[in-house]
Amino acid sequence: MKEVKIGLLGLGNVGKGVWKILDMNREELIKRSGYDIKIGKILVKDINKKRDVDVPKEILTEDFNEILEDDSIEIIVELMGGLEPAVDYMLKGMKRKKHIVTANKMAVATKGNILLETSKKEGVMLYYEGSVAGGIPIIHGLKDNLVANKIEEVIGIINGTTNYILTKMTQDKISFEEALKEAQAKGYAEADPTSDVEAFDAVYKLCILSSLAFDTIVNVNSIYREGITNVKPIDIEYAKEFGYVIKLLGVIKESNGELELRVHPTMVPSAHPLANVNDSFNAIFLKGNAVGDLMLYGRGAGELPTGSAVVGDIVSILRNKEKSSYYPHLGNEEDKKIKDMQEVECEYYIRITVKDKPGVLGEISSIFGKNNVSILSVIQKGKREEQVSLVFITHNTLEGNINKSIEMIKALDDAEKIENIIRIENL
Ligand SMILES: NC(=O)c1ccc[n+]([C@@H]2O[C@H](COP(=O)([O-])OP(=O)(O)OC[C@H]3O[C@@H](n4cnc5c(N)ncnc54)[C@H](OP(=O)(O)O)[C@@H]3O)[C@@H](O)[C@H]2O)c1
């Protein structure tokens, strides 16, 4: 039987998952790949750290060169995270003709170009299924199974931590802060939750998805980003009243050759399948011009689900490595214009605290009218220390028109505070 040796960079959550899957599914993997997959060496930061997997200490190393210079190791699996030294190690590995598997969304989103170019130049494979939505096979899906389609839009819940927090806020009627604490206690959120709650993590994933789905190279900085820290239980209540659920969505749409790229809290109709993706689950909903509507749903993180994607990539490499060419997705990318957010069209939920005086509603409505914003419905609620809440739902309108209206409303003496503006996707 043929044997292949891999070098693992990292034995954290995902590294452990890969170790466990290679052990528990060894027979199936031999049958399916034609190889007995052995882990030759594992790079860690601290070889003396106590670990809850039974890995022989002699295969652990703190020196990357032990993996790089070992020519019996054909595949490097990068599961360290962060940009450096992960990117440097992947590039060095490719230059030594080693194939690469990574789950590192930050590296793929921001250094994908150089990684892909180097893999092409060196004639090695680079696979990164685990970098978006953990166990959900969206990357192979887009590159292979859906290749016959022009993709029209991709809309995803691609961050499990924020989906868990929003689900808890909705179901248990608790604040963002309380839900975050629960997420941290359950291990869904890190001690520093910024990357998740401020949507940086989702932006990296959206960047990878948009590049693949629309044959382009997207710069992460061109993606509009808004996290979930300003979503209040009252917004969730109003959303429910209007028939919506609030989710952090990544949205990619193409129209007239321009791409809309945005990640933000969004109201989704409560009957839509995305509204029913709860807890830490992820889902990606897309429209292809041949396949129609499609939704993939599953675990977007965790050691075994992400390990499943990573081991799948290892098997893809083993199946392809005898072939002479294996980078068909490279080299045909076109530059695409990214739509300015002012030009994006949406429906909007706008909550404003105003002084409880006659005529305020009229003043605000007239500002919206002047800016071509047509109002679908309005609710006025509550009486507390002379203030009331006005909640508007608009018809489809340009974001620029909303922004102009908001500037004018802020200047009104009777408008106390623009509490929240949430985009609505009537999917
Ligand atoms: N966790 C998930 O569910 C998930 C899902 C999808 C994608 N990902 C991605 O997968 C990657 C790994 O995530 P993770 O959650 O498994 O990370 P993790 O639990 O923090 O593990 C990181 C591992 O890398 C090692 N390491 C880190 N920096 C190192 C350095 N400079 N030199 C040597 N070893 C180093 C650590 O060594 P020690 O053990 O000695 O500290 C540890 O074993 C990240 O890119 C992440 O974004 C994770």
The ligand as an SDF file (V2000), in Angstrom:
LIG
                    3D

 48 52  0  0  0  0  0  0  0  0999 V2000
  -11.4350   26.6250   15.2710 N   0  0  0  0  0  0  0  0  0  0  0  0
  -12.2550   26.4570   14.2520 C   0  0  0  0  0  0  0  0  0  0  0  0
  -13.3390   25.9110   14.3990 O   0  0  0  0  0  0  0  0  0  0  0  0
  -11.8700   26.9110   12.8790 C   0  0  0  0  0  0  0  0  0  0  0  0
  -12.8080   26.8280   11.8260 C   0  0  0  0  0  0  0  0  0  0  0  0
  -12.4220   27.1940   10.5320 C   0  0  0  0  0  0  0  0  0  0  0  0
  -11.1520   27.6570   10.3080 C   0  0  0  0  0  0  0  0  0  0  0  0
  -10.2750   27.7650   11.3620 N   0  0  0  0  0  0  0  0  0  0  0  0
   -8.9340   28.2420   11.0750 C   0  0  0  0  0  0  0  0  0  0  0  0
   -8.0190   27.1980   11.3340 O   0  0  0  0  0  0  0  0  0  0  0  0
   -6.7970   27.7130   11.8220 C   0  0  0  0  0  0  0  0  0  0  0  0
   -6.4680   27.0780   13.1780 C   0  0  0  0  0  0  0  0  0  0  0  0
   -7.4730   27.4060   14.1060 O   0  0  0  0  0  0  0  0  0  0  0  0
   -7.5300   26.7040   15.5520 P   0  0  0  0  0  0  0  0  0  0  0  0
   -8.8210   27.1200   16.1480 O   0  0  0  0  0  0  0  0  0  0  0  0
   -7.2230   25.2560   15.4190 O   0  0  0  0  0  0  0  0  0  0  0  0
   -6.3080   27.4660   16.2810 O   0  0  0  0  0  0  0  0  0  0  0  0
   -5.6850   27.1690   17.7160 P   0  0  0  0  0  0  0  0  0  0  0  0
   -6.5890   26.2660   18.4970 O   0  0  0  0  0  0  0  0  0  0  0  0
   -5.3140   28.4770   18.2760 O   0  0  0  0  0  0  0  0  0  0  0  0
   -4.3530   26.3430   17.3910 O   0  0  0  0  0  0  0  0  0  0  0  0
   -3.2250   26.9040   16.8210 C   0  0  0  0  0  0  0  0  0  0  0  0
   -2.1090   25.8690   16.8230 C   0  0  0  0  0  0  0  0  0  0  0  0
   -0.9900   26.4080   16.1190 O   0  0  0  0  0  0  0  0  0  0  0  0
    0.1700   26.3910   16.9350 C   0  0  0  0  0  0  0  0  0  0  0  0
    0.9100   27.6290   16.6680 N   0  0  0  0  0  0  0  0  0  0  0  0
    0.3890   28.8820   16.6390 C   0  0  0  0  0  0  0  0  0  0  0  0
    1.3580   29.7730   16.3400 N   0  0  0  0  0  0  0  0  0  0  0  0
    2.4940   29.0660   16.1720 C   0  0  0  0  0  0  0  0  0  0  0  0
    3.8270   29.4180   15.8550 C   0  0  0  0  0  0  0  0  0  0  0  0
    4.1950   30.6790   15.6480 N   0  0  0  0  0  0  0  0  0  0  0  0
    4.7300   28.4190   15.7540 N   0  0  0  0  0  0  0  0  0  0  0  0
    4.3820   27.1420   15.9810 C   0  0  0  0  0  0  0  0  0  0  0  0
    3.1220   26.7410   16.2640 N   0  0  0  0  0  0  0  0  0  0  0  0
    2.1840   27.7080   16.3720 C   0  0  0  0  0  0  0  0  0  0  0  0
   -0.3220   26.3150   18.3780 C   0  0  0  0  0  0  0  0  0  0  0  0
    0.6840   25.6620   19.1530 O   0  0  0  0  0  0  0  0  0  0  0  0
    0.4770   25.2970   20.7300 P   0  0  0  0  0  0  0  0  0  0  0  0
   -0.5670   24.2000   20.7270 O   0  0  0  0  0  0  0  0  0  0  0  0
    1.7840   24.8390   21.2170 O   0  0  0  0  0  0  0  0  0  0  0  0
   -0.0130   26.5680   21.3530 O   0  0  0  0  0  0  0  0  0  0  0  0
   -1.5990   25.4900   18.2190 C   0  0  0  0  0  0  0  0  0  0  0  0
   -1.3380   24.1230   18.2640 O   0  0  0  0  0  0  0  0  0  0  0  0
   -6.9920   29.2300   11.8720 C   0  0  0  0  0  0  0  0  0  0  0  0
   -6.4990   29.7940   10.6840 O   0  0  0  0  0  0  0  0  0  0  0  0
   -8.4860   29.3870   11.9370 C   0  0  0  0  0  0  0  0  0  0  0  0
   -8.9180   30.6160   11.4090 O   0  0  0  0  0  0  0  0  0  0  0  0
  -10.6050   27.4040   12.6210 C   0  0  0  0  0  0  0  0  0  0  0  0
  1  2  1  0
  2  3  2  0
  2  4  1  0
  4  5  1  0
  4 48  2  0
  5  6  2  0
  6  7  1  0
  7  8  2  0
  8  9  1  0
  8 48  1  0
  9 10  1  0
  9 46  1  0
 10 11  1  0
 11 12  1  0
 11 44  1  0
 12 13  1  0
 13 14  1  0
 14 15  2  0
 14 16  1  0
 14 17  1  0
 17 18  1  0
 18 19  2  0
 18 20  1  0
 18 21  1  0
 21 22  1  0
 22 23  1  0
 23 24  1  0
 23 42  1  0
 24 25  1  0
 25 26  1  0
 25 36  1  0
 26 27  1  0
 26 35  1  0
 27 28  2  0
 28 29  1  0
 29 30  1  0
 29 35  2  0
 30 31  1  0
 30 32  2  0
 32 33  1  0
 33 34  2  0
 34 35  1  0
 36 37  1  0
 36 42  1  0
 37 38  1  0
 38 39  2  0
 38 40  1  0
 38 41  1  0
 42 43  1  0
 44 45  1  0
 44 46  1  0
 46 47  1  0
M  CHG  2   8   1  16  -1
M  END
$$$$
